Each structure stands twice: as C-alpha cells, then as structure tokens.
Amino acid sequence: MATIGIDIGGTKVLGVRVEGHDVVERRVGLVNRQPPDVAAFEMIESLWTDDVDTAGVGLAGLVRWPEGVFAWGPHVAGTDIDVRAVLEEKLEIPVVVDNDANGAAWAELTVGAAQGYDNFLMVTLGTGIGGSVVIDGQIYRGGSFAGEWGHMPYDPGGVLCDCGKKGCWETVASGPALVRMAREMLSINPDSSFANRLESVELTGEAITNAADAGDEIARGLVAQVGAEFGRGLCGLIAAFDPDLVVVGGGLGSIGESIVGPARRVASDNLHGRSHRLLPPILVAALGPDAGAVGSAMLAQSALDGEIFRENT
C-alpha cells in the first residue's frame, strides 16, 4: 500500500508518494497563496493511485493537534481551516495534518540523521524558521504549537516580521533575510562581481548560497552572517532543551555546510557553560528538503497502524 505526504510552505508545495520507506514519486509546485486544503488536495490528486490508503499533510504554521485544523501561519494563506476534515471528506481515506517540522522530525527519527537519538531538536530553515521537539522518541507538541521558535524575540529594534512583530529570529536568519541583505548589498555595489553573477537569475537564498559556494566573497560574507545569526539562536535552544542532537533541514538549511558550518562555529563559541560541556552534534537533515513531506507520509502511516494518537478528543 502507498501513502502520500505533502509539505506546504510559504512558496512551494512538495508532494511524495511513499511505499514502505521508499519515495516512488515526487512532485513540486507553487502555492500561489492558495488555502492549504486546496493546495494539498491538488497535489494529492496528482499523486493518487488506487493503492493509496492514507495521506499526511505538513503545514508551515499553527496546526491544532490532533484535529488537523490550520489555525494560522504568517507564510500560508487562510485561518481556522479544518484541513483534515475537508480532505477526509473528499478523499474518503484517513488523513493526518500536522506542522511541517513535526513531519520532518519524524522522518529524520525514522530513517534519517536522528536514528538512534531519543531526544533531539529539528530546526527547519527556509522562508522562515520552524521546529520540532522530540523527547523520549516522541514528538512533543505542547498544547499543539510547540517549536515555533522562529518567532522568538531576537532583535526588538529589528525589521518587521511577516507575523506582524518586529525582530523575530527568522528576520535575521532565513531565506528572505538573506535575500533582503543581498538586495541592500546590490544597491550599494551594483557593478560588483556579485551583481554580475546574479543579474540573470532569480534572487533567492539558494542562488546566493550557490554564489557563495562558487567563491564569490560578497555572497560568502552574507551567507556567513545569516549562518552566524542562526547559530546564536541555536545557542538559546540548546540552553533551554539540552538536546542530544540538532538536525537542520528546510529549503535553506538543507543546502548544507554553507549555512550550518558558520552556525556550528558560532554556537560553539557562544554556548552556555562551554568550558564544562560539549556542543551537541548539529547535522544537516539526511532527507534534505524532502523530510517534511516524507515524514508527513510516515506520520499518517503510523497513525493508521495505531502507533500514534490521532483521534479527536
């Protein structure tokens, strides 16, 4: 039997069809500010086969567990949408709807970089910063919304975040933060090699990190700055949770050492009690940007098998 997993972020929707633990089909589309139930249904339809027995959807935002209601998110359209109920009515199969970082954490715990670890943090870095807490091998959700540390106050005098507050952590460490800094640099140095390198491509976090990896000094400086801010924020999480491991995923985090390398160095230098403790390993997600979709499929299959709680209370 097959399971479909969907990951809906601020800009893209990623869908996979999974058989066992193997991805047999993968598709990517643009969200275009569609409500999450619409975007998820369209992607599920494109991956549908007669042997699909369940589906999982991960959303970037506040998702009420286990009801599967999308309450709100700064990067996804709509509020208080009963995504699970809508999809189950249309598809006539069980559906699990959760935060996308929880799906990513479940995938990394099951088949990825966190195998063998019972206590770790999943931090997703892309359009924003999301996360998941795994304690004793289970996802800790709090009341439903644990892991939204991208919106922890970080720089009170900083720029306006998409959530409506100023100075959230993700305003200095995310794909949009990197793009914003790059635009500022391009306005100052319009004739630089950095400007020439990027003039024919869309200005994205990935394009900037590619320029950095190709040796452009301005790009390397910008990426290192975002990585450093990311690392400082990780210090706070490590101080709060003392995890055995930190896994970094998401569209930008999965790029690898360009971002994670500077973050790891800054986290090591600024770790609370650094003379008396070791920095936990900070690893790139083994499943890369697919972790959220794959994990959503695995959560749905685990729910169908009775391994996790999904019934309404």
C-alpha positions as CSV (number, residue, x, y, z in Angstrom):
1,M,0.0,0.0,0.0
2,A,1.1,3.6,-0.6
3,T,0.9,6.8,1.4
4,I,1.0,10.3,0.1
5,G,2.9,13.0,2.0
6,I,2.5,16.7,1.4
7,D,4.6,19.6,2.7
8,I,3.2,23.1,2.2
9,G,5.5,26.0,2.9
10,G,5.5,29.7,2.2
11,T,6.4,29.4,-1.5
12,K,6.3,25.7,-2.5
13,V,4.2,22.6,-2.1
14,L,6.1,19.3,-2.2
15,G,4.4,16.0,-2.6
16,V,5.7,12.4,-2.4
17,R,4.2,9.0,-2.8
18,V,5.8,6.6,-0.4
19,E,5.7,2.8,-0.4
20,G,7.2,1.5,2.9
21,H,10.0,3.9,3.5
22,D,10.8,4.5,-0.2
23,V,9.8,7.5,-2.2
24,V,8.4,6.3,-5.5
25,E,7.2,9.6,-6.9
26,R,8.0,13.3,-6.1
27,R,6.4,16.5,-7.3
28,V,6.9,20.2,-6.6
29,G,4.5,23.0,-7.3
30,L,3.9,26.6,-6.3
31,V,1.5,27.5,-3.5
32,N,0.4,30.8,-5.1
33,R,-1.4,31.8,-1.8
34,Q,-3.9,29.0,-2.1
35,P,-5.6,27.9,1.1
36,P,-3.8,24.8,2.4
37,D,-6.7,22.4,1.9
38,V,-6.9,23.4,-1.8
39,A,-3.1,23.2,-2.4
40,A,-2.9,19.8,-0.6
41,F,-5.9,18.3,-2.5
42,E,-4.5,19.3,-5.8
43,M,-1.1,17.8,-5.1
44,I,-2.6,14.6,-3.6
45,E,-4.8,14.2,-6.8
46,S,-1.6,14.5,-8.9
47,L,0.0,11.6,-7.0
48,W,-3.1,9.5,-6.5
49,T,-3.1,5.8,-7.2
50,D,-5.7,3.1,-6.3
51,D,-3.4,1.6,-3.7
52,V,-3.2,4.9,-1.6
53,D,-4.6,4.1,1.9
54,T,-3.8,7.3,3.8
55,A,-2.2,10.7,3.4
56,G,-0.3,13.1,5.6
57,V,-0.1,16.9,5.3
58,G,2.5,19.1,6.9
59,L,1.8,22.9,7.1
60,A,4.1,25.8,7.9
61,G,2.1,27.4,10.8
62,L,0.0,26.7,13.8
63,V,-1.9,23.4,13.4
64,R,-4.2,22.1,16.2
65,W,-3.3,18.5,17.0
66,P,-4.9,16.0,16.6
67,E,-7.8,17.8,14.9
68,G,-5.7,18.9,11.9
69,V,-7.1,22.5,11.9
70,F,-4.8,25.1,10.3
71,A,-5.2,28.0,12.8
72,W,-2.9,30.5,11.2
73,G,0.6,31.0,9.7
74,P,2.5,34.1,8.5
75,H,3.5,32.4,5.3
76,V,0.4,30.3,4.4
77,A,-3.0,31.7,3.4
78,G,-6.1,31.3,5.4
79,T,-7.2,30.9,9.1
80,D,-9.1,28.3,11.0
81,I,-9.3,25.8,8.1
82,D,-10.3,22.3,9.0
83,V,-7.9,20.8,6.6
84,R,-8.1,17.2,7.9
85,A,-11.9,17.1,7.7
86,V,-12.0,18.6,4.2
87,L,-9.5,16.2,2.8
88,E,-11.0,13.1,4.5
89,E,-14.4,14.0,3.1
90,K,-13.0,14.4,-0.4
91,L,-10.6,11.5,-0.4
92,E,-12.5,9.1,1.7
93,I,-9.3,7.9,3.4
94,P,-7.7,8.7,6.8
95,V,-5.6,11.9,6.8
96,V,-3.2,13.3,9.4
97,V,-2.5,17.1,9.4
98,D,0.4,18.5,11.5
99,N,3.0,21.1,11.5
100,D,5.6,20.5,8.7
101,A,8.6,20.5,11.1
102,N,7.0,17.7,13.1
103,G,6.8,15.7,9.9
104,A,10.5,16.4,9.1
105,A,11.5,15.4,12.7
106,W,9.5,12.1,12.3
107,A,11.3,11.3,9.0
108,E,14.7,12.1,10.4
109,L,14.0,10.0,13.5
110,T,12.7,7.1,11.5
111,V,15.1,6.9,8.5
112,G,17.4,10.0,8.7
113,A,20.1,11.7,10.7
114,A,18.4,11.3,14.1
115,Q,18.2,7.5,14.0
116,G,19.3,6.2,17.4
117,Y,18.6,9.5,19.2
118,D,15.6,9.8,21.6
119,N,16.0,13.5,22.4
120,F,16.7,16.0,19.6
121,L,15.6,19.2,18.1
122,M,14.6,19.6,14.4
123,V,15.1,23.1,13.1
124,T,13.7,23.9,9.7
125,L,15.3,26.9,7.9
126,G,13.6,28.3,4.7
127,T,11.1,31.0,4.2
128,G,11.0,31.2,8.0
129,I,12.3,29.1,10.9
130,G,10.2,26.3,12.3
131,G,11.0,23.4,14.6
132,S,10.0,20.3,16.4
133,V,11.0,18.8,19.8
134,V,11.4,15.1,20.1
135,I,11.5,13.7,23.7
136,D,11.9,10.0,24.5
137,G,11.3,9.2,20.9
138,Q,8.0,11.1,20.6
139,I,7.1,14.5,19.2
140,Y,6.3,17.0,21.9
141,R,3.6,19.4,20.7
142,G,2.7,21.2,23.9
143,G,-0.9,22.5,23.6
144,S,-0.4,22.0,19.8
145,F,2.0,24.7,18.8
146,A,5.5,23.8,20.3
147,G,8.5,24.6,18.1
148,E,7.6,28.0,16.7
149,W,10.9,29.4,17.7
150,G,11.4,31.4,14.5
151,H,9.2,33.9,16.2
152,M,11.1,34.2,19.5
153,P,12.0,37.8,20.1
154,Y,15.6,38.2,18.9
155,D,16.2,41.8,17.9
156,P,13.5,44.1,19.4
157,G,14.6,47.0,17.2
158,G,14.8,44.9,14.1
159,V,12.8,44.7,10.9
160,L,9.2,43.8,10.7
161,C,8.5,40.0,10.5
162,D,5.7,38.5,8.4
163,C,4.0,37.6,11.6
164,G,3.4,41.3,12.4
165,K,6.0,41.6,15.2
166,K,9.5,43.2,15.0
167,G,12.8,41.4,15.3
168,C,11.8,37.8,15.3
169,W,14.7,35.3,15.0
170,E,13.7,34.5,11.4
171,T,14.1,38.1,10.3
172,V,17.8,37.7,10.5
173,A,18.2,34.0,9.8
174,S,16.1,32.8,6.9
175,G,15.9,32.8,3.1
176,P,14.1,36.1,3.0
177,A,16.6,37.6,5.4
178,L,19.5,36.5,3.1
179,V,17.7,38.0,0.1
180,R,17.0,41.3,1.9
181,M,20.7,41.7,2.8
182,A,21.7,40.8,-0.7
183,R,19.4,43.5,-2.2
184,E,20.9,46.0,0.2
185,M,24.4,45.0,-0.9
186,L,23.4,45.1,-4.6
187,S,22.1,48.6,-4.2
188,I,25.5,49.7,-2.7
189,N,27.7,47.7,-5.2
190,P,25.7,47.5,-8.5
191,D,28.8,46.8,-10.5
192,S,30.3,44.1,-8.3
193,S,31.1,40.6,-9.4
194,F,28.3,39.6,-7.0
195,A,25.8,41.7,-9.0
196,N,27.1,40.4,-12.3
197,R,26.8,36.8,-11.1
198,L,23.2,37.2,-10.1
199,E,21.9,39.5,-12.8
200,S,20.5,36.7,-14.9
201,V,18.9,34.6,-12.1
202,E,16.1,35.0,-9.7
203,L,17.4,36.4,-6.4
204,T,16.8,33.6,-3.9
205,G,18.5,32.2,-0.9
206,E,19.6,29.2,-2.9
207,A,21.1,31.4,-5.7
208,I,23.0,33.4,-3.1
209,T,24.4,30.3,-1.4
210,N,25.3,28.9,-4.8
211,A,27.3,32.1,-5.5
212,A,29.0,31.7,-2.1
213,D,29.9,28.1,-2.9
214,A,31.3,29.3,-6.2
215,G,33.7,31.6,-4.3
216,D,32.0,35.0,-4.5
217,E,33.3,36.9,-1.5
218,I,30.3,39.1,-1.0
219,A,27.9,36.1,-1.2
220,R,30.2,34.2,1.3
221,G,30.0,37.1,3.7
222,L,26.2,37.3,3.5
223,V,25.7,33.6,4.0
224,A,28.2,33.5,6.9
225,Q,26.3,36.4,8.5
226,V,23.0,34.5,8.2
227,G,24.7,31.4,9.5
228,A,26.1,33.2,12.5
229,E,22.7,34.6,13.4
230,F,21.3,31.2,13.0
231,G,24.0,29.8,15.3
232,R,23.3,32.4,18.0
233,G,19.7,31.4,18.0
234,L,20.6,27.8,18.3
235,C,22.5,28.5,21.5
236,G,19.3,29.6,23.1
237,L,17.5,26.4,22.1
238,I,20.4,24.3,23.3
239,A,20.5,26.1,26.6
240,A,16.7,25.5,27.0
241,F,16.5,21.9,25.9
242,D,20.0,20.4,26.2
243,P,19.3,18.0,23.3
244,D,21.5,15.1,22.3
245,L,21.4,16.3,18.7
246,V,20.2,19.2,16.5
247,V,19.1,18.4,12.9
248,V,18.8,21.3,10.5
249,G,16.5,21.0,7.5
250,G,14.2,23.0,5.3
251,G,14.9,24.5,1.9
252,L,17.8,26.7,3.0
253,G,19.1,24.6,5.9
254,S,19.4,21.5,3.7
255,I,21.8,23.3,1.4
256,G,24.4,22.2,3.9
257,E,27.7,23.5,5.3
258,S,27.4,26.9,3.7
259,I,24.8,27.8,6.4
260,V,25.3,25.1,9.0
261,G,29.1,25.5,9.2
262,P,29.1,29.1,10.4
263,A,26.1,28.3,12.6
264,R,28.0,25.5,14.3
265,R,31.1,27.6,14.9
266,V,29.1,30.5,16.4
267,A,27.1,28.1,18.5
268,S,30.3,26.5,19.8
269,D,31.8,29.9,20.7
270,N,28.6,31.2,22.5
271,L,27.4,28.0,24.2
272,H,26.3,28.5,27.8
273,G,28.9,26.8,30.0
274,R,31.1,26.0,27.0
275,S,34.1,25.2,29.3
276,H,32.1,22.5,31.0
277,R,30.0,20.9,28.3
278,L,30.1,19.7,24.7
279,L,28.1,21.2,21.9
280,P,25.6,18.6,20.7
281,P,26.1,17.5,17.0
282,I,24.4,19.9,14.6
283,L,23.7,17.9,11.4
284,V,22.1,18.6,8.1
285,A,18.9,16.6,7.6
286,A,19.6,13.4,5.8
287,L,16.4,13.6,3.8
288,G,17.2,17.2,2.8
289,P,14.2,19.4,1.8
290,D,12.0,16.2,1.3
291,A,12.0,15.5,5.1
292,G,8.7,17.3,5.7
293,A,6.8,15.5,3.0
294,V,8.3,12.1,3.7
295,G,7.7,12.5,7.4
296,S,4.1,13.6,6.9
297,A,3.5,10.3,4.9
298,M,5.2,8.3,7.7
299,L,3.1,10.0,10.4
300,A,0.0,9.2,8.5
301,Q,1.0,5.5,8.1
302,S,2.0,5.4,11.8
303,A,-1.5,6.7,12.7
304,L,-3.2,4.2,10.5
305,D,-1.2,1.4,12.2
306,G,-2.2,2.7,15.6
307,E,1.3,3.8,16.6
308,I,0.4,7.5,17.3
309,F,-2.6,9.2,18.6
310,R,-4.8,10.9,16.0
311,E,-8.4,10.7,17.2
312,N,-10.3,13.8,18.1
313,T,-10.6,14.4,21.9
